[in-house]
Amino acid sequence: MVDEPQNGSPAAKSGVQSGDVITALNGTPVKDSRDPFPQGGGIGSRPSVELDILRNGKSKTLTITLGELPNGNKPINP
């Protein structure tokens, strides 16, 4: 479950909201909170990823364009 996406982050810009439950990354299921990005989700050097979420009991897919976080840190890419 998403706690609070960082303001100005790629996730926030793509519509990820507090309370969203991440169910898959690029089609790879997320089993629990200790497994947020299973096998790297096939991120590699992609410019974007697909994030499947549950929001208010409804499934939704968001496309997130990867980039730097507002504080200057780069996103984690396995």
TABELFEN-V286313 format. One record per residue. N is the residue number from 0. OMEGA is omega in radians with two decimals (NA if undefined). Layout:
n: {N/N}
omega: {OMEGA/OMEGA}
//
This chain:
n: {0/1/2/3/4/5/6/7/8/9/10/11/12/13/14/15/16/17/18/19/20/21/22/23/24/25/26/27/28/29/30/31/32/33/34/35/36/37/38/39/40/41/42/43/44/45/46/47/48/49/50/51/52/53/54/55/56/57/58/59/60/61/62/63/64/65/66/67/68/69/70/71/72/73/74/75/76/77}
omega: {3.13/3.10/-3.12/3.09/-3.12/3.11/3.11/-3.14/3.07/3.13/-3.14/3.14/-3.12/3.06/3.08/-3.07/3.03/3.13/3.07/3.08/-3.14/-3.12/3.12/3.06/-3.07/3.09/3.12/-3.09/3.02/-3.04/3.12/-3.05/3.09/-3.08/-3.03/-3.13/-3.06/3.10/-3.13/3.10/-3.13/-3.09/3.14/-3.12/3.14/3.07/-3.13/3.09/3.05/-3.12/3.07/-3.10/2.91/3.10/-3.13/3.08/-3.13/3.10/3.14/3.05/3.10/3.03/-3.11/3.05/-3.08/3.14/-3.13/3.05/-3.08/-3.12/3.09/3.09/3.07/3.11/3.12/3.06/3.14/NA}
//
